[in-house]
Amino acid sequence: MDEVQLEVAVQDANGAAVARDAGADRVELCSALDVGGLTPSIAMVGAVVATGIPVHVLVRPRPGGFRYSASEVTLMVRDIEAIVDAGAAGVVVGALTARDTLDRHALEALQYAAEGLEVTVHRCVDVLDDPGAVLEDLAGLGFTRVLTSGGAATVAQGLPTLRRMTAAAGGRLEVMAGGGVRTEDVAALVDAGVDAVHLSARRHVPDGGPSGPGGGRPGYDVTDASVLAAVTAALGRP
């Protein structure tokens, strides 16, 4: 079996450098992880690309569900075009119809805009009644991988489905496990046959000062090197 890859969700260049130094294979760059992640600025994409680790950029224009209007899809396409120009290695996308099925039209437009970069379909699939049922469609559309918890709140709860999904994918589509990943989950995920493990390893740092009116909670997130060290050890890496 090939080595299980490690992807780390980060929000800035410092986090990307921590992930790189910990031995991660790539990062998923986003902003606003507190709401599940949003599209980062192009300046931030460039800064993270400069760290030297492969960067896959989340393209999600707003919080909430994954049913996008035509104008939102157009915005996402333009974001992807700029992300390609900024030197990213891939993009992370997802879109559903009003009936909560894969929005093939939107997904095809987003994939086309990526110009051959790796394209991951994110956890929008976990909204579906059966995340595994879309593997054939995603593989047929040429996507690289799917990020999923197996349709559950966490990968630990979704482990049986993740096991079925990896078997059904048959190597045509990578299955990346993400959603509440803890160090103690890694061995079971590897045993389930997933191709990659995805986590944020973030730690909140209070900055000791007020955030100001409308500024949200005080402090900020950092990527925790100690968590990543434990995960890489659980993956059997030196």
RAZIFEN-V160430 format. One record per backbone hydrogen bond with DSSP energy under -1.0 kcal/mol. NH is the residue of the N-H (numbers start at 1). CO is the residue of the C=O. Records with the same first field share a line. If there is no record, write none. Layout:
BEGIN
NH = CO  CO
END
This chain:
BEGIN
5 = 195
7 = 197
8 = 26
9 = 199
10 = 28
16 = 12
17 = 13
18 = 14
19 = 15
20 = 16
21 = 17
22 = 18
23 = 20
24 = 19
25 = 6
26 = 6
27 = 54
28 = 8
29 = 56
30 = 10
31 = 38
35 = 32
36 = 33
37 = 32
38 = 31
39 = 60
45 = 41
46 = 42
47 = 43
48 = 44
49 = 45
50 = 46
51 = 48
52 = 49
56 = 27
57 = 90
58 = 29
59 = 92
73 = 69
74 = 70
75 = 71
76 = 72
77 = 73
78 = 74
79 = 75
80 = 76
81 = 77
82 = 78
83 = 79
84 = 80
85 = 81
86 = 82
87 = 84
88 = 83
89 = 55
90 = 55
91 = 118
92 = 57
93 = 120
96 = 66
97 = 101
100 = 97
103 = 95
104 = 102
107 = 103
108 = 104
109 = 105
110 = 106
111 = 107
112 = 108
113 = 109
115 = 112
117 = 114
118 = 89
120 = 91
121 = 145
122 = 93
125 = 122
126 = 123
127 = 124
128 = 125
133 = 130
134 = 131
135 = 132
138 = 134
139 = 135
140 = 136
141 = 137
142 = 139
143 = 138
144 = 119
145 = 119
146 = 174
147 = 121
148 = 176
155 = 179
158 = 154
162 = 158
163 = 159
164 = 160
165 = 161
166 = 162
167 = 163
168 = 164
169 = 165
170 = 166
172 = 169
174 = 144
176 = 146
177 = 196
178 = 148
185 = 182
186 = 183
189 = 185
190 = 186
191 = 187
192 = 188
193 = 190
194 = 189
195 = 175
196 = 175
197 = 5
198 = 177
199 = 7
203 = 222
205 = 220
215 = 212
220 = 205
222 = 203
224 = 201
228 = 224
229 = 225
230 = 226
231 = 227
232 = 228
233 = 229
234 = 230
235 = 231
236 = 233
237 = 232
END
